[in-house]
């Protein structure tokens, strides 16, 4: 079965940076679009960013555009989220998720268990 | 951006009930709508995609319908394991937004 394991979360001060990683296994990573979705404590789901199978297309939520950068390394079966200029409101559990298609948009058929990012001074 | 509005926000029901959750899009999204179930402390799981297609392994008591701006998720006979929070998700146009969630409780 598809396996997605996020890492890199932690406590970080406002204005600082953090890089999240997602290690994918048990499927052909290079064929599929991948996403980041976050969930603030006690709140709903927020789509953050998506990337196509070949990194040819990326998309971002307005709330993170210009601060976050999504990328992938198909040779390492890994997805990344570079988060710069972090704000208190970026505090959330960040999920890595997979699409059944290759584009940067689509529904999400598998999810990781998430990595927690806490932005606080 | 396309806004997704779910109703109700909370739904109280009993085992065996038939329940319906509605999701409205602020503009037409054709049938590019998915539904997810999330239980406390767990990652969301895909139930329905393309408005009405049942994800493999999901019980047939779950069904979806709709197109354009109005969509529904129906559970035909609630089971104890169905008490969870449900989210709709439009994937027609970036940014690919979620509804605010519907908590289904006893």
Interface residues (C-beta under 8 A of the other chain):
Chain A: X37 X44 X45 X46 X47 X50 X59 X60 X61 X62 X95 X104 X105 X106 X107 X108 X109 X110 X111 X112 X113 X114
Chain B: X1 X34 X36 X38 X43 X44 X45 X46 X49 X50 X55 X87 X89 X91 X92 X93 X94 X95 X96 X97 X98 X99 X100 X101
